């Protein structure tokens, strides 16, 4: 009977893990990515996509999945995911700055200097726009105090 009980407990653990939200799984994927466990991170990201996550989560997943593929030197897959992240950039906290820089580094790695420069410049433009808006917000809120 002990074997059956252990099997039931294991099944319970699996179903609990299967019940994680996309956002909870994102944390697991980020942990794997940070540990250099790229294949495992990609599997987590695929599971997240199957769960049809909210768009900010999907945007983050695309960028992180691109990082994992780039780390595995699967550059075409990485490009696809970075571009998907850029297509969802309005849902990213940094509005796509990291996806631009990731693409720039990828293009630099593959010897495509013109494209690398294009994405570095795009990232810098977004960064400058953030800075301008932050300064404007400080002026507005500073005047209200």
N, CA, C and O atoms as a GROMACS GRO file, in nm:
protein
  580
    1UNK      N    1   0.081  -0.120   0.000
    1UNK     CA    2   0.000   0.000   0.000
    1UNK      C    3   0.086   0.127   0.000
    1UNK      O    4   0.044   0.229  -0.054
    2UNK      N    5   0.203   0.121   0.058
    2UNK     CA    6   0.289   0.238   0.065
    2UNK      C    7   0.320   0.289  -0.076
    2UNK      O    8   0.322   0.410  -0.098
    3UNK      N    9   0.344   0.201  -0.170
    3UNK     CA   10   0.374   0.242  -0.307
    3UNK      C   11   0.260   0.320  -0.369
    3UNK      O   12   0.283   0.418  -0.440
    4UNK      N   13   0.136   0.277  -0.343
    4UNK     CA   14   0.020   0.347  -0.397
    4UNK      C   15   0.010   0.487  -0.338
    4UNK      O   16  -0.019   0.583  -0.408
    5UNK      N   17   0.033   0.496  -0.208
    5UNK     CA   18   0.024   0.625  -0.140
    5UNK      C   19   0.128   0.723  -0.196
    5UNK      O   20   0.098   0.839  -0.223
    6UNK      N   21   0.251   0.673  -0.213
    6UNK     CA   22   0.356   0.758  -0.269
    6UNK      C   23   0.319   0.804  -0.409
    6UNK      O   24   0.342   0.920  -0.445
    7UNK      N   25   0.262   0.714  -0.488
    7UNK     CA   26   0.221   0.750  -0.623
    7UNK      C   27   0.112   0.856  -0.620
    7UNK      O   28   0.113   0.949  -0.702
    8UNK      N   29   0.018   0.844  -0.527
    8UNK     CA   30  -0.088   0.944  -0.514
    8UNK      C   31  -0.032   1.079  -0.473
    8UNK      O   32  -0.074   1.183  -0.524
    9UNK      N   33   0.064   1.076  -0.379
    9UNK     CA   34   0.126   1.202  -0.336
    9UNK      C   35   0.201   1.268  -0.452
    9UNK      O   36   0.194   1.389  -0.471
   10UNK      N   37   0.273   1.186  -0.529
   10UNK     CA   38   0.346   1.239  -0.644
   10UNK      C   39   0.249   1.298  -0.746
   10UNK      O   40   0.274   1.406  -0.800
   11UNK      N   41   0.139   1.230  -0.770
   11UNK     CA   42   0.037   1.281  -0.863
   11UNK      C   43  -0.019   1.413  -0.811
   11UNK      O   44  -0.043   1.505  -0.889
   12UNK      N   45  -0.040   1.422  -0.681
   12UNK     CA   46  -0.088   1.546  -0.620
   12UNK      C   47   0.009   1.660  -0.642
   12UNK      O   48  -0.033   1.772  -0.672
   13UNK      N   49   0.137   1.632  -0.628
   13UNK     CA   50   0.239   1.736  -0.651
   13UNK      C   51   0.237   1.781  -0.796
   13UNK      O   52   0.245   1.901  -0.825
   14UNK      N   53   0.225   1.684  -0.888
   14UNK     CA   54   0.222   1.720  -1.029
   14UNK      C   55   0.100   1.805  -1.062
   14UNK      O   56   0.110   1.902  -1.136
   15UNK      N   57  -0.015   1.769  -1.006
   15UNK     CA   58  -0.136   1.846  -1.037
   15UNK      C   59  -0.127   1.985  -0.976
   15UNK      O   60  -0.176   2.082  -1.034
   16UNK      N   61  -0.063   1.995  -0.859
   16UNK     CA   62  -0.044   2.128  -0.800
   16UNK      C   63   0.045   2.212  -0.891
   16UNK      O   64   0.017   2.330  -0.916
   17UNK      N   65   0.153   2.152  -0.940
   17UNK     CA   66   0.242   2.224  -1.030
   17UNK      C   67   0.170   2.262  -1.158
   17UNK      O   68   0.192   2.370  -1.213
   18UNK      N   69   0.085   2.174  -1.206
   18UNK     CA   70   0.010   2.201  -1.327
   18UNK      C   71  -0.090   2.312  -1.308
   18UNK      O   72  -0.136   2.372  -1.406
   19UNK      N   73  -0.124   2.342  -1.187
   19UNK     CA   74  -0.222   2.445  -1.156
   19UNK      C   75  -0.159   2.583  -1.140
   19UNK      O   76  -0.230   2.680  -1.114
   20UNK      N   77  -0.029   2.593  -1.154
   20UNK     CA   78   0.036   2.723  -1.140
   20UNK      C   79  -0.013   2.816  -1.250
   20UNK      O   80  -0.037   2.774  -1.363
   21UNK      N   81  -0.026   2.941  -1.214
   21UNK     CA   82  -0.066   3.041  -1.314
   21UNK      C   83   0.053   3.071  -1.405
   21UNK      O   84   0.167   3.036  -1.374
   22UNK      N   85   0.025   3.134  -1.515
   22UNK     CA   86   0.131   3.173  -1.608
   22UNK      C   87   0.231   3.265  -1.538
   22UNK      O   88   0.352   3.256  -1.561
   23UNK      N   89   0.180   3.351  -1.453
   23UNK     CA   90   0.268   3.445  -1.382
   23UNK      C   91   0.357   3.372  -1.283
   23UNK      O   92   0.474   3.409  -1.266
   24UNK      N   93   0.305   3.270  -1.218
   24UNK     CA   94   0.387   3.190  -1.126
   24UNK      C   95   0.492   3.111  -1.203
   24UNK      O   96   0.607   3.099  -1.160
   25UNK      N   97   0.452   3.057  -1.318
   25UNK     CA   98   0.547   2.983  -1.400
   25UNK      C   99   0.657   3.075  -1.455
   25UNK      O  100   0.771   3.032  -1.473
   26UNK      N  101   0.622   3.201  -1.480
   26UNK     CA  102   0.721   3.295  -1.528
   26UNK      C  103   0.837   3.307  -1.430
   26UNK      O  104   0.953   3.316  -1.470
   27UNK      N  105   0.806   3.307  -1.302
   27UNK     CA  106   0.911   3.312  -1.200
   27UNK      C  107   1.002   3.190  -1.207
   27UNK      O  108   1.123   3.200  -1.189
   28UNK      N  109   0.942   3.074  -1.233
   28UNK     CA  110   1.021   2.951  -1.246
   28UNK      C  111   1.110   2.961  -1.370
   28UNK      O  112   1.228   2.928  -1.364
   29UNK      N  113   1.053   3.007  -1.481
   29UNK     CA  114   1.131   3.024  -1.603
   29UNK      C  115   1.246   3.120  -1.585
   29UNK      O  116   1.357   3.095  -1.632
   30UNK      N  117   1.220   3.230  -1.515
   30UNK     CA  118   1.327   3.329  -1.489
   30UNK      C  119   1.437   3.268  -1.403
   30UNK      O  120   1.555   3.295  -1.424
   31UNK      N  121   1.398   3.185  -1.308
   31UNK     CA  122   1.497   3.118  -1.221
   31UNK      C  123   1.584   3.026  -1.306
   31UNK      O  124   1.707   3.030  -1.295
   32UNK      N  125   1.522   2.944  -1.391
   32UNK     CA  126   1.598   2.855  -1.477
   32UNK      C  127   1.689   2.934  -1.571
   32UNK      O  128   1.805   2.896  -1.592
   33UNK      N  129   1.639   3.042  -1.626
   33UNK     CA  130   1.718   3.125  -1.716
   33UNK      C  131   1.840   3.179  -1.643
   33UNK      O  132   1.951   3.176  -1.696
   34UNK      N  133   1.820   3.228  -1.522
   34UNK     CA  134   1.929   3.282  -1.443
   34UNK      C  135   2.033   3.178  -1.405
   34UNK      O  136   2.150   3.210  -1.385
   35UNK      N  137   1.989   3.054  -1.394
   35UNK     CA  138   2.080   2.944  -1.359
   35UNK      C  139   2.146   2.882  -1.480
   35UNK      O  140   2.227   2.789  -1.467
   36UNK      N  141   2.114   2.932  -1.600
   36UNK     CA  142   2.172   2.876  -1.720
   36UNK      C  143   2.107   2.747  -1.765
   36UNK      O  144   2.164   2.673  -1.846
   37UNK      N  145   1.989   2.719  -1.715
   37UNK     CA  146   1.914   2.598  -1.752
   37UNK      C  147   1.818   2.635  -1.865
   37UNK      O  148   1.696   2.637  -1.847
   38UNK      N  149   1.875   2.665  -1.982
   38UNK     CA  150   1.802   2.725  -2.091
   38UNK      C  151   1.693   2.635  -2.150
   38UNK      O  152   1.582   2.682  -2.177
   39UNK      N  153   1.724   2.507  -2.169
   39UNK     CA  154   1.622   2.417  -2.224
   39UNK      C  155   1.502   2.407  -2.131
   39UNK      O  156   1.387   2.407  -2.176
   40UNK      N  157   1.529   2.399  -2.001
   40UNK     CA  158   1.420   2.392  -1.904
   40UNK      C  159   1.339   2.521  -1.902
   40UNK      O  160   1.217   2.519  -1.890
   41UNK      N  161   1.408   2.633  -1.914
   41UNK     CA  162   1.338   2.762  -1.920
   41UNK      C  163   1.246   2.767  -2.041
   41UNK      O  164   1.133   2.813  -2.032
   42UNK      N  165   1.296   2.720  -2.155
   42UNK     CA  166   1.216   2.721  -2.278
   42UNK      C  167   1.090   2.636  -2.260
   42UNK      O  168   0.982   2.674  -2.303
   43UNK      N  169   1.105   2.522  -2.197
   43UNK     CA  170   0.988   2.436  -2.173
   43UNK      C  171   0.885   2.507  -2.085
   43UNK      O  172   0.765   2.497  -2.110
   44UNK      N  173   0.930   2.577  -1.984
   44UNK     CA  174   0.840   2.653  -1.898
   44UNK      C  175   0.771   2.762  -1.980
   44UNK      O  176   0.650   2.781  -1.968
   45UNK      N  177   0.847   2.832  -2.064
   45UNK     CA  178   0.789   2.939  -2.145
   45UNK      C  179   0.684   2.884  -2.242
   45UNK      O  180   0.581   2.948  -2.265
   46UNK      N  181   0.710   2.766  -2.298
   46UNK     CA  182   0.611   2.704  -2.386
   46UNK      C  183   0.483   2.672  -2.309
   46UNK      O  184   0.372   2.691  -2.360
   47UNK      N  185   0.499   2.624  -2.186
   47UNK     CA  186   0.382   2.594  -2.103
   47UNK      C  187   0.304   2.722  -2.073
   47UNK      O  188   0.181   2.721  -2.073
   48UNK      N  189   0.374   2.829  -2.048
   48UNK     CA  190   0.308   2.957  -2.021
   48UNK      C  191   0.224   3.000  -2.141
   48UNK      O  192   0.109   3.041  -2.126
   49UNK      N  193   0.281   2.989  -2.260
   49UNK     CA  194   0.210   3.030  -2.382
   49UNK      C  195   0.083   2.946  -2.399
   49UNK      O  196  -0.021   2.998  -2.439
   50UNK      N  197   0.092   2.817  -2.369
   50UNK     CA  198  -0.027   2.730  -2.379
   50UNK      C  199  -0.138   2.775  -2.285
   50UNK      O  200  -0.256   2.752  -2.312
   51UNK      N  201  -0.101   2.839  -2.176
   51UNK     CA  202  -0.201   2.886  -2.078
   51UNK      C  203  -0.268   3.016  -2.122
   51UNK      O  204  -0.356   3.066  -2.052
   52UNK      N  205  -0.227   3.070  -2.236
   52UNK     CA  206  -0.281   3.196  -2.286
   52UNK      C  207  -0.274   3.306  -2.179
   52UNK      O  208  -0.377   3.352  -2.130
   53UNK      N  209  -0.153   3.345  -2.144
   53UNK     CA  210  -0.134   3.444  -2.036
   53UNK      C  211  -0.179   3.584  -2.078
   53UNK      O  212  -0.205   3.612  -2.195
   54UNK      N  213  -0.188   3.670  -1.978
   54UNK     CA  214  -0.217   3.810  -2.009
   54UNK      C  215  -0.099   3.867  -2.089
   54UNK      O  216   0.012   3.816  -2.082
   55UNK      N  217  -0.126   3.971  -2.164
   55UNK     CA  218  -0.024   4.020  -2.257
   55UNK      C  219   0.106   4.066  -2.193
   55UNK      O  220   0.212   4.040  -2.249
   56UNK      N  221   0.105   4.133  -2.077
   56UNK     CA  222   0.235   4.168  -2.018
   56UNK      C  223   0.320   4.045  -1.988
   56UNK      O  224   0.442   4.048  -2.005
   57UNK      N  225   0.256   3.939  -1.944
   57UNK     CA  226   0.330   3.816  -1.916
   57UNK      C  227   0.382   3.756  -2.046
   57UNK      O  228   0.496   3.712  -2.053
   58UNK      N  229   0.299   3.754  -2.149
   58UNK     CA  230   0.339   3.700  -2.278
   58UNK      C  231   0.456   3.780  -2.336
   58UNK      O  232   0.550   3.722  -2.391
   59UNK      N  233   0.452   3.910  -2.324
   59UNK     CA  234   0.560   3.994  -2.375
   59UNK      C  235   0.692   3.961  -2.304
   59UNK      O  236   0.796   3.948  -2.369
   60UNK      N  237   0.687   3.947  -2.174
   60UNK     CA  238   0.806   3.912  -2.095
   60UNK      C  239   0.857   3.774  -2.132
   60UNK      O  240   0.977   3.752  -2.145
   61UNK      N  241   0.764   3.680  -2.150
   61UNK     CA  242   0.801   3.543  -2.190
   61UNK      C  243   0.874   3.545  -2.324
   61UNK      O  244   0.976   3.478  -2.340
   62UNK      N  245   0.824   3.622  -2.419
   62UNK     CA  246   0.888   3.629  -2.551
   62UNK      C  247   1.031   3.679  -2.540
   62UNK      O  248   1.122   3.622  -2.602
   63UNK      N  249   1.052   3.784  -2.463
   63UNK     CA  250   1.187   3.838  -2.448
   63UNK      C  251   1.278   3.737  -2.379
   63UNK      O  252   1.390   3.713  -2.423
   64UNK      N  253   1.230   3.677  -2.270
   64UNK     CA  254   1.311   3.581  -2.195
   64UNK      C  255   1.340   3.456  -2.278
   64UNK      O  256   1.450   3.401  -2.272
   65UNK      N  257   1.242   3.412  -2.355
   65UNK     CA  258   1.262   3.294  -2.439
   65UNK      C  259   1.367   3.326  -2.547
   65UNK      O  260   1.448   3.240  -2.582
   66UNK      N  261   1.364   3.447  -2.597
   66UNK     CA  262   1.468   3.489  -2.691
   66UNK      C  263   1.606   3.482  -2.631
   66UNK      O  264   1.701   3.440  -2.696
   67UNK      N  265   1.617   3.525  -2.505
   67UNK     CA  266   1.746   3.518  -2.434
   67UNK      C  267   1.792   3.372  -2.423
   67UNK      O  268   1.909   3.342  -2.446
   68UNK      N  269   1.700   3.283  -2.388
   68UNK     CA  270   1.735   3.142  -2.374
   68UNK      C  271   1.783   3.085  -2.507
   68UNK      O  272   1.885   3.016  -2.512
   69UNK      N  273   1.710   3.113  -2.616
   69UNK     CA  274   1.752   3.062  -2.747
   69UNK      C  275   1.884   3.123  -2.790
   69UNK      O  276   1.968   3.053  -2.847
   70UNK      N  277   1.905   3.251  -2.766
   70UNK     CA  278   2.032   3.314  -2.801
   70UNK      C  279   2.147   3.250  -2.724
   70UNK      O  280   2.256   3.230  -2.778
   71UNK      N  281   2.123   3.218  -2.598
   71UNK     CA  282   2.225   3.154  -2.516
   71UNK      C  283   2.260   3.015  -2.568
   71UNK      O  284   2.371   2.966  -2.549
   72UNK      N  285   2.164   2.952  -2.633
   72UNK     CA  286   2.186   2.820  -2.694
   72UNK      C  287   2.237   2.832  -2.837
   72UNK      O  288   2.251   2.732  -2.908
   73UNK      N  289   2.264   2.956  -2.880
   73UNK     CA  290   2.312   2.988  -3.015
   73UNK      C  291   2.212   2.947  -3.124
   73UNK      O  292   2.250   2.915  -3.236
   74UNK      N  293   2.084   2.949  -3.088
   74UNK     CA  294   1.977   2.926  -3.186
   74UNK      C  295   1.923   3.064  -3.223
   74UNK      O  296   1.815   3.105  -3.179
   75UNK      N  297   2.000   3.133  -3.305
   75UNK     CA  298   1.978   3.274  -3.329
   75UNK      C  299   1.849   3.306  -3.404
   75UNK      O  300   1.786   3.407  -3.375
   76UNK      N  301   1.809   3.223  -3.496
   76UNK     CA  302   1.684   3.251  -3.569
   76UNK      C  303   1.564   3.243  -3.475
   76UNK      O  304   1.474   3.327  -3.482
   77UNK      N  305   1.564   3.144  -3.388
   77UNK     CA  306   1.456   3.133  -3.290
   77UNK      C  307   1.458   3.255  -3.198
   77UNK      O  308   1.354   3.312  -3.166
   78UNK      N  309   1.576   3.293  -3.155
   78UNK     CA  310   1.590   3.408  -3.066
   78UNK      C  311   1.536   3.534  -3.134
   78UNK      O  312   1.462   3.610  -3.071
   79UNK      N  313   1.571   3.557  -3.260
   79UNK     CA  314   1.522   3.674  -3.333
   79UNK      C  315   1.369   3.677  -3.335
   79UNK      O  316   1.307   3.780  -3.312
   80UNK      N  317   1.312   3.561  -3.362
   80UNK     CA  318   1.165   3.552  -3.366
   80UNK      C  319   1.102   3.593  -3.235
   80UNK      O  320   1.003   3.666  -3.233
   81UNK      N  321   1.158   3.546  -3.125
   81UNK     CA  322   1.101   3.579  -2.995
   81UNK      C  323   1.126   3.724  -2.957
   81UNK      O  324   1.038   3.789  -2.900
   82UNK      N  325   1.245   3.778  -2.988
   82UNK     CA  326   1.270   3.919  -2.958
   82UNK      C  327   1.176   4.008  -3.039
   82UNK      O  328   1.126   4.108  -2.988
   83UNK      N  329   1.154   3.972  -3.165
   83UNK     CA  330   1.061   4.050  -3.247
   83UNK      C  331   0.918   4.040  -3.194
   83UNK      O  332   0.844   4.138  -3.197
   84UNK      N  333   0.880   3.923  -3.147
   84UNK     CA  334   0.746   3.908  -3.086
   84UNK      C  335   0.735   3.997  -2.963
   84UNK      O  336   0.632   4.060  -2.940
   85UNK      N  337   0.842   4.003  -2.883
   85UNK     CA  338   0.843   4.090  -2.765
   85UNK      C  339   0.827   4.236  -2.808
   85UNK      O  340   0.754   4.312  -2.744
   86UNK      N  341   0.896   4.275  -2.915
   86UNK     CA  342   0.882   4.412  -2.964
   86UNK      C  343   0.741   4.440  -3.013
   86UNK      O  344   0.690   4.551  -2.996
   87UNK      N  345   0.678   4.341  -3.074
   87UNK     CA  346   0.539   4.359  -3.118
   87UNK      C  347   0.445   4.378  -3.000
   87UNK      O  348   0.337   4.436  -3.015
   88UNK      N  349   0.485   4.331  -2.884
   88UNK     CA  350   0.406   4.347  -2.761
   88UNK      C  351   0.469   4.450  -2.668
   88UNK      O  352   0.439   4.453  -2.548
   89UNK      N  353   0.556   4.535  -2.722
   89UNK     CA  354   0.638   4.624  -2.638
   89UNK      C  355   0.556   4.717  -2.549
   89UNK      O  356   0.604   4.757  -2.442
   90UNK      N  357   0.436   4.752  -2.590
   90UNK     CA  358   0.357   4.842  -2.504
   90UNK      C  359   0.318   4.774  -2.373
   90UNK      O  360   0.276   4.841  -2.279
   91UNK      N  361   0.332   4.641  -2.367
   91UNK     CA  362   0.301   4.568  -2.245
   91UNK      C  363   0.424   4.544  -2.158
   91UNK      O  364   0.411   4.495  -2.046
   92UNK      N  365   0.541   4.578  -2.209
   92UNK     CA  366   0.664   4.560  -2.132
   92UNK      C  367   0.689   4.683  -2.046
   92UNK      O  368   0.662   4.796  -2.087
   93UNK      N  369   0.740   4.660  -1.926
   93UNK     CA  370   0.766   4.772  -1.836
   93UNK      C  371   0.863   4.872  -1.898
   93UNK      O  372   0.850   4.993  -1.878
   94UNK      N  373   0.960   4.822  -1.973
   94UNK     CA  374   1.058   4.912  -2.035
   94UNK      C  375   1.022   4.947  -2.179
   94UNK      O  376   1.103   5.006  -2.250
   95UNK      N  377   0.901   4.911  -2.221
   95UNK     CA  378   0.849   4.940  -2.355
   95UNK      C  379   0.937   4.887  -2.467
   95UNK      O  380   0.934   4.941  -2.578
   96UNK      N  381   1.013   4.784  -2.440
   96UNK     CA  382   1.092   4.719  -2.544
   96UNK      C  383   1.239   4.753  -2.548
   96UNK      O  384   1.310   4.709  -2.638
   97UNK      N  385   1.287   4.830  -2.452
   97UNK     CA  386   1.429   4.866  -2.450
   97UNK      C  387   1.515   4.740  -2.446
   97UNK      O  388   1.608   4.726  -2.525
   98UNK      N  389   1.484   4.648  -2.354
   98UNK     CA  390   1.566   4.527  -2.342
   98UNK      C  391   1.557   4.440  -2.467
   98UNK      O  392   1.657   4.382  -2.508
   99UNK      N  393   1.439   4.431  -2.528
   99UNK     CA  394   1.426   4.352  -2.651
   99UNK      C  395   1.510   4.414  -2.763
   99UNK      O  396   1.573   4.343  -2.841
  100UNK      N  397   1.513   4.548  -2.770
  100UNK     CA  398   1.597   4.615  -2.870
  100UNK      C  399   1.745   4.585  -2.846
  100UNK      O  400   1.818   4.550  -2.939
  101UNK      N  401   1.788   4.598  -2.723
  101UNK     CA  402   1.928   4.571  -2.691
  101UNK      C  403   1.962   4.424  -2.714
  101UNK      O  404   2.071   4.392  -2.761
  102UNK      N  405   1.870   4.336  -2.681
  102UNK     CA  406   1.894   4.194  -2.704
  102UNK      C  407   1.910   4.165  -2.853
  102UNK      O  408   1.999   4.090  -2.894
  103UNK      N  409   1.823   4.226  -2.934
  103UNK     CA  410   1.836   4.208  -3.080
  103UNK      C  411   1.967   4.269  -3.130
  103UNK      O  412   2.033   4.211  -3.216
  104UNK      N  413   2.003   4.384  -3.078
  104UNK     CA  414   2.128   4.448  -3.120
  104UNK      C  415   2.247   4.357  -3.089
  104UNK      O  416   2.336   4.339  -3.173
  105UNK      N  417   2.249   4.301  -2.970
  105UNK     CA  418   2.359   4.211  -2.933
  105UNK      C  419   2.360   4.085  -3.019
  105UNK      O  420   2.466   4.036  -3.057
  106UNK      N  421   2.242   4.034  -3.048
  106UNK     CA  422   2.232   3.916  -3.132
  106UNK      C  423   2.285   3.945  -3.272
  106UNK      O  424   2.362   3.866  -3.328
  107UNK      N  425   2.243   4.059  -3.329
  107UNK     CA  426   2.291   4.094  -3.462
  107UNK      C  427   2.442   4.120  -3.461
  107UNK      O  428   2.511   4.089  -3.557
  108UNK      N  429   2.491   4.176  -3.353
  108UNK     CA  430   2.635   4.198  -3.340
  108UNK      C  431   2.708   4.063  -3.339
  108UNK      O  432   2.812   4.047  -3.403
  109UNK      N  433   2.652   3.968  -3.266
  109UNK     CA  434   2.711   3.834  -3.256
  109UNK      C  435   2.714   3.764  -3.392
  109UNK      O  436   2.809   3.692  -3.424
  110UNK      N  437   2.611   3.787  -3.472
  110UNK     CA  438   2.604   3.721  -3.603
  110UNK      C  439   2.670   3.803  -3.713
  110UNK      O  440   2.661   3.767  -3.830
  111UNK      N  441   2.736   3.913  -3.676
  111UNK     CA  442   2.810   3.993  -3.773
  111UNK      C  443   2.725   4.087  -3.856
  111UNK      O  444   2.772   4.137  -3.959
  112UNK      N  445   2.604   4.112  -3.815
  112UNK     CA  446   2.515   4.201  -3.890
  112UNK      C  447   2.517   4.339  -3.823
  112UNK      O  448   2.423   4.379  -3.754
  113UNK      N  449   2.627   4.409  -3.846
  113UNK     CA  450   2.653   4.535  -3.775
  113UNK      C  451   2.549   4.644  -3.801
  113UNK      O  452   2.514   4.718  -3.709
  114UNK      N  453   2.500   4.655  -3.924
  114UNK     CA  454   2.401   4.760  -3.954
  114UNK      C  455   2.273   4.738  -3.876
  114UNK      O  456   2.216   4.832  -3.819
  115UNK      N  457   2.228   4.614  -3.872
  115UNK     CA  458   2.106   4.583  -3.796
  115UNK      C  459   2.131   4.602  -3.647
  115UNK      O  460   2.043   4.650  -3.574
  116UNK      N  461   2.250   4.566  -3.601
  116UNK     CA  462   2.284   4.584  -3.459
  116UNK      C  463   2.275   4.732  -3.423
  116UNK      O  464   2.215   4.769  -3.322
  117UNK      N  465   2.333   4.818  -3.507
  117UNK     CA  466   2.330   4.962  -3.482
  117UNK      C  467   2.187   5.016  -3.483
  117UNK      O  468   2.151   5.101  -3.402
  118UNK      N  469   2.107   4.965  -3.575
  118UNK     CA  470   1.967   5.006  -3.585
  118UNK      C  471   1.893   4.978  -3.453
  118UNK      O  472   1.819   5.064  -3.405
  119UNK      N  473   1.913   4.861  -3.397
  119UNK     CA  474   1.842   4.827  -3.274
  119UNK      C  475   1.901   4.894  -3.151
  119UNK      O  476   1.828   4.924  -3.056
  120UNK      N  477   2.033   4.919  -3.150
  120UNK     CA  478   2.091   4.998  -3.041
  120UNK      C  479   2.030   5.137  -3.041
  120UNK      O  480   1.992   5.189  -2.936
  121UNK      N  481   2.019   5.199  -3.159
  121UNK     CA  482   1.961   5.333  -3.170
  121UNK      C  483   1.814   5.333  -3.128
  121UNK      O  484   1.769   5.424  -3.058
  122UNK      N  485   1.742   5.232  -3.172
  122UNK     CA  486   1.599   5.224  -3.134
  122UNK      C  487   1.585   5.213  -2.982
  122UNK      O  488   1.499   5.279  -2.923
  123UNK      N  489   1.667   5.131  -2.919
  123UNK     CA  490   1.664   5.117  -2.774
  123UNK      C  491   1.697   5.249  -2.705
  123UNK      O  492   1.633   5.286  -2.606
  124UNK      N  493   1.796   5.319  -2.757
  124UNK     CA  494   1.834   5.449  -2.699
  124UNK      C  495   1.722   5.551  -2.715
  124UNK      O  496   1.700   5.632  -2.624
  125UNK      N  497   1.653   5.550  -2.828
  125UNK     CA  498   1.541   5.644  -2.848
  125UNK      C  499   1.430   5.618  -2.745
  125UNK      O  500   1.375   5.712  -2.687
  126UNK      N  501   1.399   5.493  -2.722
  126UNK     CA  502   1.296   5.459  -2.624
  126UNK      C  503   1.342   5.501  -2.485
  126UNK      O  504   1.263   5.554  -2.406
  127UNK      N  505   1.468   5.478  -2.456
  127UNK     CA  506   1.525   5.516  -2.327
  127UNK      C  507   1.517   5.667  -2.305
  127UNK      O  508   1.482   5.712  -2.196
  128UNK      N  509   1.550   5.743  -2.407
  128UNK     CA  510   1.543   5.890  -2.398
  128UNK      C  511   1.399   5.937  -2.378
  128UNK      O  512   1.374   6.032  -2.304
  129UNK      N  513   1.305   5.871  -2.444
  129UNK     CA  514   1.164   5.906  -2.427
  129UNK      C  515   1.120   5.877  -2.284
  129UNK      O  516   1.045   5.956  -2.226
  130UNK      N  517   1.164   5.768  -2.226
  130UNK     CA  518   1.134   5.738  -2.086
  130UNK      C  519   1.188   5.849  -1.995
  130UNK      O  520   1.119   5.897  -1.906
  131UNK      N  521   1.312   5.888  -2.021
  131UNK     CA  522   1.375   5.992  -1.940
  131UNK      C  523   1.297   6.123  -1.949
  131UNK      O  524   1.275   6.190  -1.849
  132UNK      N  525   1.256   6.158  -2.071
  132UNK     CA  526   1.180   6.281  -2.091
  132UNK      C  527   1.048   6.276  -2.014
  132UNK      O  528   1.011   6.373  -1.948
  133UNK      N  529   0.977   6.163  -2.023
  133UNK     CA  530   0.850   6.151  -1.952
  133UNK      C  531   0.868   6.153  -1.801
  133UNK      O  532   0.788   6.212  -1.729
  134UNK      N  533   0.975   6.089  -1.752
  134UNK     CA  534   1.002   6.091  -1.609
  134UNK      C  535   1.028   6.233  -1.560
  134UNK      O  536   0.979   6.274  -1.455
  135UNK      N  537   1.106   6.308  -1.637
  135UNK     CA  538   1.136   6.447  -1.600
  135UNK      C  539   1.009   6.531  -1.602
  135UNK      O  540   0.988   6.615  -1.514
  136UNK      N  541   0.925   6.510  -1.701
  136UNK     CA  542   0.798   6.582  -1.709
  136UNK      C  543   0.709   6.550  -1.590
  136UNK      O  544   0.647   6.639  -1.531
  137UNK      N  545   0.703   6.423  -1.554
  137UNK     CA  546   0.621   6.382  -1.438
  137UNK      C  547   0.675   6.445  -1.310
  137UNK      O  548   0.597   6.488  -1.225
  138UNK      N  549   0.807   6.451  -1.297
  138UNK     CA  550   0.866   6.514  -1.178
  138UNK      C  551   0.828   6.662  -1.172
  138UNK      O  552   0.798   6.713  -1.064
  139UNK      N  553   0.830   6.731  -1.287
  139UNK     CA  554   0.793   6.873  -1.288
  139UNK      C  555   0.646   6.890  -1.249
  139UNK      O  556   0.613   6.978  -1.170
  140UNK      N  557   0.559   6.806  -1.306
  140UNK     CA  558   0.415   6.816  -1.278
  140UNK      C  559   0.388   6.786  -1.131
  140UNK      O  560   0.318   6.862  -1.064
  141UNK      N  561   0.443   6.676  -1.082
  141UNK     CA  562   0.415   6.640  -0.943
  141UNK      C  563   0.486   6.732  -0.846
  141UNK      O  564   0.437   6.757  -0.736
  142UNK      N  565   0.602   6.783  -0.885
  142UNK     CA  566   0.675   6.877  -0.800
  142UNK      C  567   0.599   7.007  -0.786
  142UNK      O  568   0.602   7.070  -0.680
  143UNK      N  569   0.530   7.050  -0.892
  143UNK     CA  570   0.452   7.175  -0.890
  143UNK      C  571   0.327   7.160  -0.806
  143UNK      O  572   0.279   7.258  -0.749
  144UNK      N  573   0.274   7.038  -0.796
  144UNK     CA  574   0.151   7.014  -0.719
  144UNK      C  575   0.176   7.012  -0.568
  144UNK      O  576   0.085   7.039  -0.490
  145UNK      N  577   0.297   6.982  -0.528
  145UNK     CA  578   0.329   6.970  -0.384
  145UNK      C  579   0.340   7.102  -0.321
  145UNK      O  580   0.367   7.110  -0.201
   0.00000   0.00000   0.00000
